[in-house]
Amino acid sequence: MKVVNTLIAAMALGSSMAMAECVQPETPSLPDGAAATMDEMIAGQQAVKTFQTENLEYMGCLEGEFTAAKNEIEGGEAEDPKALQAAYEKSIDAYNEAVSTEETVAGQFNTEIREFRAANPS
């Protein structure tokens, strides 16, 4: 078990390497609800759903990073506690940013849906 924790901590220490494994998804382009067609809105919805799925995977990866770093820090066995703490904080910050981005994308798409409905009453 100690070997596994050491390997995970080594990945977290090499933050550029560890962050390279956690691939942040690209924020989707959203349709202009006031001018979009139904097909464009459906495509926008699919893009948002794809983004959300990819973002959950990204957040799961980051969670693995910061959990491993936290466990190693709390275990008191880290060779470089300051670097491990920095990697932990970087993963936490990236996770929080991913949450904020997902909330922003969802909010923007909901605005476009309202605009689409206003432009296309039925």
C-alpha positions as a printed NumPy array, in Angstrom:
array([[  0.   ,   0.   ,   0.   ],
       [  2.887,   2.321,   0.807],
       [  4.226,   1.794,  -2.733],
       [  0.873,   2.812,  -4.225],
       [  0.726,   5.942,  -2.054],
       [  4.289,   6.811,  -2.995],
       [  3.504,   6.446,  -6.701],
       [  0.394,   8.583,  -6.371],
       [  2.313,  11.203,  -4.425],
       [  5.05 ,  11.206,  -7.071],
       [  2.406,  11.926,  -9.689],
       [  1.02 ,  14.746,  -7.577],
       [  4.494,  16.192,  -6.997],
       [  5.149,  16.439, -10.685],
       [  2.213,  18.829, -10.965],
       [  2.794,  19.584, -14.634],
       [  2.819,  15.858, -15.358],
       [ -0.174,  15.199, -13.115],
       [ -2.144,  18.109, -14.514],
       [ -1.389,  16.876, -18.031],
       [ -3.239,  13.674, -17.187],
       [ -6.309,  15.608, -16.066],
       [ -7.594,  17.073, -19.311],
       [ -9.757,  20.137, -18.867],
       [-12.607,  20.063, -21.402],
       [-13.122,  22.909, -23.801],
       [-16.044,  25.172, -22.99 ],
       [-18.716,  24.694, -25.669],
       [-19.905,  27.419, -28.004],
       [-23.531,  28.15 , -27.311],
       [-26.156,  29.145, -29.849],
       [-27.712,  32.604, -29.772],
       [-31.161,  31.718, -28.489],
       [-32.763,  34.812, -29.987],
       [-31.711,  33.819, -33.517],
       [-31.072,  30.06 , -33.356],
       [-33.104,  27.344, -35.009],
       [-34.466,  24.408, -33.042],
       [-31.729,  22.206, -34.534],
       [-29.064,  24.659, -33.37 ],
       [-30.548,  24.681, -29.863],
       [-30.592,  20.878, -29.776],
       [-26.965,  20.814, -30.935],
       [-26.154,  23.343, -28.213],
       [-27.861,  21.154, -25.631],
       [-25.805,  18.16 , -26.785],
       [-22.629,  20.233, -26.591],
       [-23.475,  21.23 , -23.009],
       [-24.218,  17.616, -22.042],
       [-20.932,  16.455, -23.575],
       [-19.089,  19.219, -21.749],
       [-20.717,  18.255, -18.454],
       [-19.725,  14.606, -18.902],
       [-16.143,  15.519, -19.772],
       [-16.011,  18.023, -16.911],
       [-17.14 ,  15.366, -14.424],
       [-14.308,  13.119, -15.631],
       [-11.866,  16.013, -15.28 ],
       [-13.096,  16.793, -11.77 ],
       [-12.808,  13.121, -10.821],
       [ -9.214,  13.117, -12.011],
       [ -8.46 ,  16.247, -10.001],
       [-10.145,  14.747,  -6.96 ],
       [ -7.848,  11.747,  -7.246],
       [ -4.853,  14.079,  -7.337],
       [ -5.761,  16.18 ,  -4.35 ],
       [ -6.938,  13.199,  -2.299],
       [ -3.646,  11.385,  -2.894],
       [ -1.681,  14.506,  -2.007],
       [ -3.754,  15.074,   1.142],
       [ -3.281,  11.464,   2.253],
       [  0.463,  11.707,   1.732],
       [  0.649,  15.017,   3.611],
       [ -1.402,  13.672,   6.508],
       [  0.673,  10.492,   6.56 ],
       [  3.757,  12.596,   7.225],
       [  5.812,  10.569,   4.747],
       [  6.206,  13.15 ,   2.004],
       [  9.761,  13.761,   0.852],
       [  8.93 ,  17.359,  -0.1  ],
       [  5.868,  18.481,   1.896],
       [  5.927,  22.03 ,   0.48 ],
       [  5.836,  20.809,  -3.118],
       [  3.128,  18.307,  -2.244],
       [  1.105,  21.05 ,  -0.535],
       [  1.484,  23.23 ,  -3.64 ],
       [  0.305,  20.364,  -5.87 ],
       [ -2.647,  19.799,  -3.527],
       [ -3.639,  23.471,  -3.658],
       [ -3.256,  23.6  ,  -7.439],
       [ -5.573,  20.592,  -7.848],
       [ -8.131,  22.101,  -5.444],
       [ -8.056,  25.415,  -7.324],
       [ -8.496,  23.653, -10.681],
       [-11.402,  21.626,  -9.258],
       [-13.134,  24.754,  -7.957],
       [-12.61 ,  26.481, -11.297],
       [-14.153,  23.489, -13.084],
       [-17.23 ,  23.705, -10.844],
       [-17.559,  27.438, -11.545],
       [-17.142,  26.942, -15.281],
       [-19.846,  24.28 , -15.351],
       [-22.226,  26.552, -13.436],
       [-21.485,  29.403, -15.851],
       [-22.049,  27.245, -18.945],
       [-25.346,  25.904, -17.566],
       [-26.501,  29.411, -16.652],
       [-25.6  ,  30.792, -20.07 ],
       [-27.384,  27.962, -21.849],
       [-30.496,  28.492, -19.72 ],
       [-30.429,  32.16 , -20.744],
       [-30.237,  31.123, -24.409],
       [-33.197,  28.765, -23.913],
       [-35.261,  31.62 , -22.46 ],
       [-34.288,  33.835, -25.39 ],
       [-35.187,  31.075, -27.849],
       [-38.599,  30.627, -26.229],
       [-39.221,  34.368, -26.281],
       [-38.3  ,  34.537, -29.967],
       [-40.308,  31.398, -30.834],
       [-43.518,  31.39 , -28.825],
       [-45.697,  28.423, -29.544]])
